[in-house]
Amino acid sequence: MKYELGPTDALVIVDIQNDFLPPNGALAVPHGDEVIPVLNKYIAEFDKRNLLVYSTRDWHPDNHCSFIPQGGPWPIHCVVGTEGVQFSPLLELPVNAVIISKPSDENLETYSAFARTDFADQLFAAGIKRIFVGGLATDYCVFNTVKDGLALKFQVCLLLDAIKGVNVNPEDSKEHEEEMARMGAAHVTLADITA
């Protein structure tokens, strides 16, 4: 299926931060770096049409509840003020990209870009009706962002060629992709939006 991009569309890039990228990220998503060249092509398609590009990021205090030392499941990652929290230098964000920082409450885990942020309000104010979502990781932050976007009545297109999962269990990414489709997300690749 072909998708004609227009002024009610926005690109949402989820958490392309150093700590999520191999080989040296503290919580590296396997093959996560492979999505960057594809995301850059999506960025170019949106940017040449002057369409909005959003980039989300984990933004943790150093004692966040999700960290293993605090009893959470994850290694320490994306701590404010560290190199790991920075976007990959290979990600070609336009100068007018809008940054969405997930809340830095030490006692709250937020996987979704919509959770306790003004992201939805920003999209509504800009007249956005459809979001194209790619990034890391399929089975956590991408999944929850897509789920919340659908609940807020946005049309959501999942960029199948620009996502990778953590896969704590081997089938996690596949199962989450299927669940997002069941919830109403369209599965899209770069070929569907390029002329």
C-alpha positions in Angstrom: 0.0 0.0 0.0 1.2 3.5 -0.8 1.1 6.4 1.7 0.9 9.9 0.4 2.6 12.1 3.1 0.9 15.4 3.9 0.7 18.1 6.6 -1.2 16.0 9.0 1.6 13.4 9.2 4.5 13.3 11.6 7.6 11.1 12.0 8.3 9.8 15.5 11.8 8.4 16.1 12.0 6.4 19.3 15.1 6.4 21.5 18.0 6.3 19.1 20.4 6.9 22.0 24.0 5.7 22.5 23.1 3.5 25.4 20.7 1.5 23.2 23.2 1.0 20.4 25.8 -1.7 19.8 28.6 -2.3 20.3 29.1 -0.2 23.4 25.7 0.8 24.7 24.9 -0.1 28.3 21.6 -1.6 27.2 22.3 -2.2 23.5 19.5 -3.6 21.4 20.9 -6.3 19.2 21.4 -4.9 15.7 19.9 -1.7 16.8 22.4 0.4 14.9 21.0 -1.1 11.6 17.8 1.0 11.9 19.7 4.3 11.7 20.4 4.4 7.9 16.8 3.5 7.3 15.5 6.1 9.7 17.7 8.7 8.0 15.9 7.9 4.8 12.5 8.4 6.5 13.8 11.7 7.9 14.8 12.9 4.5 11.3 12.1 3.1 9.6 14.0 5.9 12.1 16.9 5.9 11.9 17.5 2.1 8.1 17.9 2.6 8.6 20.2 5.6 6.7 17.7 7.8 7.3 17.4 11.6 9.9 15.1 12.9 9.9 14.1 16.6 12.7 12.3 18.4 12.0 10.7 21.8 14.5 9.9 24.5 14.9 8.1 27.8 16.0 10.7 30.3 16.8 8.9 33.6 18.2 10.0 37.0 21.1 7.9 38.1 19.0 6.1 40.7 16.0 5.2 38.5 13.7 2.4 39.6 14.2 0.5 36.4 17.9 0.0 37.1 19.2 -3.3 38.6 20.8 -1.6 41.7 17.3 -0.3 42.5 15.7 -3.7 42.0 14.7 -3.1 38.4 15.3 -5.3 35.3 17.7 -3.1 33.4 21.3 -2.1 33.6 22.0 1.6 34.3 21.3 3.5 31.0 20.4 6.9 29.5 21.3 8.8 32.6 21.0 12.6 32.2 24.4 14.2 31.7 26.1 11.1 30.3 27.3 10.2 26.8 24.8 7.3 26.8 21.8 9.6 26.9 22.8 11.4 23.7 21.3 10.7 20.3 23.5 8.7 18.0 25.8 11.1 16.0 24.8 9.0 12.9 21.1 10.0 13.3 20.5 12.9 10.9 17.9 14.8 12.8 16.8 18.0 11.1 17.6 21.2 13.0 13.9 21.8 13.7 13.3 18.3 15.1 11.2 18.3 18.3 12.7 16.5 21.2 10.4 14.6 23.6 12.1 13.7 26.9 10.3 11.0 28.9 9.8 11.9 32.6 12.8 11.6 34.8 10.9 10.6 38.0 13.1 8.1 39.8 10.1 6.1 41.0 8.3 5.8 37.7 9.1 3.7 34.6 7.7 5.3 31.3 8.2 3.4 28.1 5.7 5.4 26.1 6.5 8.8 24.6 3.0 9.8 25.6 3.3 8.9 29.3 3.3 12.0 31.5 4.6 14.2 28.7 2.9 16.9 26.6 3.5 15.0 23.4 -0.1 14.4 22.6 -0.9 18.0 23.1 1.9 19.0 20.8 0.6 16.7 18.1 -3.0 17.9 18.5 -1.9 21.5 18.4 0.0 20.9 15.2 -3.0 19.2 13.5 -1.3 15.9 13.3 -3.6 12.9 12.6 -1.2 10.2 11.6 2.2 9.3 13.1 4.9 7.1 11.5 6.8 5.4 14.4 10.2 3.7 14.2 13.2 3.2 16.5 14.1 1.2 19.6 13.0 -1.1 21.0 10.1 -2.8 19.3 9.0 -4.7 22.4 9.1 -1.8 24.8 9.2 1.8 24.0 8.0 1.5 20.4 5.2 -0.8 21.4 4.0 1.4 24.2 4.2 4.6 22.1 2.2 2.9 19.3 -0.4 1.5 21.8 -0.9 4.9 23.4 -1.0 6.7 20.1 -3.8 4.4 19.0 -5.6 4.9 22.2 -5.5 8.7 21.6 -7.1 8.1 18.2 -4.1 8.9 16.0 -3.6 6.7 12.9 -0.4 4.9 13.6 2.0 3.5 11.0 4.7 1.1 12.3 7.9 1.3 10.3 8.7 -2.4 10.1 12.1 -1.8 8.4 13.2 0.7 11.1 12.6 -1.1 14.4 14.6 -3.7 16.4 13.7 -5.4 19.7 15.4 -6.4 22.9 13.9 -9.9 22.7 14.3 -11.0 26.3 12.3 -13.9 24.9 13.2 -14.8 21.3 9.7 -14.2 19.8 9.0 -10.9 21.7 9.5 -8.6 18.7 7.4 -10.7 16.4 4.6 -11.0 18.9 4.6 -7.3 19.6 4.5 -6.5 15.9 1.5 -8.7 15.5 -0.2 -7.2 18.6 0.3 -3.7 17.3 -1.3 -4.8 14.0 -4.2 -6.2 15.9 -4.6 -2.9 17.8 -4.9 -1.1 14.5 -1.3 0.0 13.5 -0.5 -0.2 9.8 2.7 -2.0 8.9 4.7 0.2 6.6 8.1 0.2 4.9 10.1 2.9 3.2 8.9 1.7 -0.2 5.3 2.5 0.8 6.0 6.2 1.2 8.6 7.0 -1.5 7.5 8.2 -4.9 
